[in-house]
Amino acid sequence: MTATTERPAAFNVPASVELELTGKCQLSCGHCYNDSGPQMSHGTMTLDDWRAVISECAELGVGNVQLIGGEPTAYPGWADLVDHALSVGLDVEVFSNLYHVTAKGWAVLSQPGVRLGTSYYSVNAGEHDRVTNVAGSHAKTRANIIEALERGIPIRAGIVRCHDGQLEELARQELLALGVHHITLDDARGVGRGSGGQAPTMDALCGNCTRGRLAVLPDGTVAPCVIGRWLGSENVKAQGGLRGVLSSQAWAETAAGIPPKRTATGACPPNDSNDCDPSNTPACVPKYDVAPGPASLGACTPNDSNDCDPSNTPACAPAYGVAPVPVLLGGCPPSDSQSCAPTETPCNPAFAL
């Protein structure tokens, strides 16, 4: 890969770059956009390849990189990549399932300039574990969220709706009670394992892909984002590196073919992606042209947008007409998502902090 220090003038420099280090993961979530799991590989990018991409990101003027997967901490040398990104002046987010973190991992994540992202699906352990397809994953992720907070590591959590009746709003309330204040909600996308075997379509995209962001996949393919992975064609390992990809006619055509960001009248636009985060990706901040819609319990209607974050996006802050739903940390009995309706049944425990 080659790179120069001259700032490019022929193309827009992304504010944020997602580095998908691996397809390997301890979990096998049914909605996963890249079919990650224990049997998947790390791809063909070497540690030196990733270092070169990170260096070029800094030279081009990218503000931050996100290490993602799969499970990025499963990639050998991930800690070295964090250190390298920090050394060239980039902010770093590690988006981890927090299923397992070593002592060395905590030391890396505790460095200034590093923040964490994770996924959380329910207050109910059984429901969370059914999403990940790994028994005990809820307990481990929850314990490590608490550990990160105690260590003072900046952390955000994404909740993805995977099935009807999911306790996602109670999960949001639990995360708030634990001390996680940056929480996003989204629907599962029709990509990868989440597609159900169907070919992906543009409906899976938020409209920001290539507009201030891009992703580098485990084989070096440059895609508009990790969700829009099927649209990637060129590779950072080719002559010209990332700069060559961004200045190519193929990339310009890919960008032109992606419909722009959608808005929804009377609600909080758009129905966006969990990896599209206005507080971490400046190019993704929407300009709201409509008044906020009615609020639901403790959330901003609709409860599905990473661009819809009342604590970080003032234009989207609803006027709450109801009190937040109290939640019993660790789950609201009975242990299912259908008969436990805190607003309608005597299933309203107080926070047990």
Summary of the structure (lengths in Angstrom):
residues: 353
radius of gyration: 19.8
end to end distance: 51.8
largest distance: 64.3
contacts: 1222
relative contact order: 0.15
helix: 27%
strand: 13%
